[in-house]
Amino acid sequence: MAPIFLIAELKRRNVFRVGVAYAIFGWLLVEVASVVLPTFEAPEWVMQVFTFLVILGFPLALIFAWVYVVKTSGTARSSSVERVS
């Protein structure tokens, strides 16, 4: 029963949507950076640090998606939003 509840709660809090959106946007940023950074003769470590920061941000985005719910009226903590059964 617990895994079903967890998946339903992840869907309700839009964690899956945030994860997919972040993965697509992060991939796009890394691809653009891989084209643009050599143009400016940036050292190789700049791309490595940039990629690391994008990867590091993924779990943070998922945590924020779990804790906060973004609605058209603004952002609210998930605990203050009523549950839909």
N, C-alpha and C positions, 0 to 999 in steps of 0.2 A: 504494500500500500504506500510506503514511503517514496519509492521512486516515481510513482504516478503523481503523487502530490508535488514532488520536487519539479518534475517536468512542467506540470500545470502552473506552478508558481513562477518558473523561469519564463514561460510564455506570457503570463500576466504582467510581469515586470519588464517585458521586452528585452530580456537579456540576449536572446537569440538574435533578434534584429540588430541590436547594438554590436554584437560580435561579428555578424556578417558584414555590416556596414563598415566597421573599423578595419576588418581584414581587407576589404576591397579598397578603401581609402588609403590604408597603410601601404598596400601593394602598389597602388598608383603613385604615392609619394616616393617610394623607393625607386620605382622605375624612372620617374622624372629626374630624381636626384642622380641616378646612374648615368643619365644623359647630360645633365647640366653641370655637374661637378667637374668632370674632365675638361669642359670648356673653359672653366676658370682656373685650371691647373691646380685644383685642390689636392692635398696629399691623400693617399689611399686611406689613411686612418679616419679621415672625415666621413667617408662613406660608411666605414665600419661602425663608427660611433652613431651616425644617423640611423642606420639599420637597427642597431642595438636599442636605441631609444624608441623606435617604432615598435619593436617587439616587446620592450618593457612596458609600453603604454597599453598593450592589449589586455593584460589582466586588470590593470587599473580601470580601464573603460568598463569591463564586465562588473567590477566591484561597484563603480558608480551607478551603473544601470540597475544593479540589485538594490542599492540603497535609496536611490532617487527615482521618482516617476515624473516624466516630463509630459505635461498636458498643455493644452492651448491656453489655459489660464495661468500657467507658470509651473515652476518646479516645486515638488513637495516630497517630503520623506515618505518612503513606502509604507511605514507603519501608520501614517495618518490617512492614507487612502483606504477606503472601505473595500473589502474583498467581494468579488463576484463569485457566487457559488453556482 
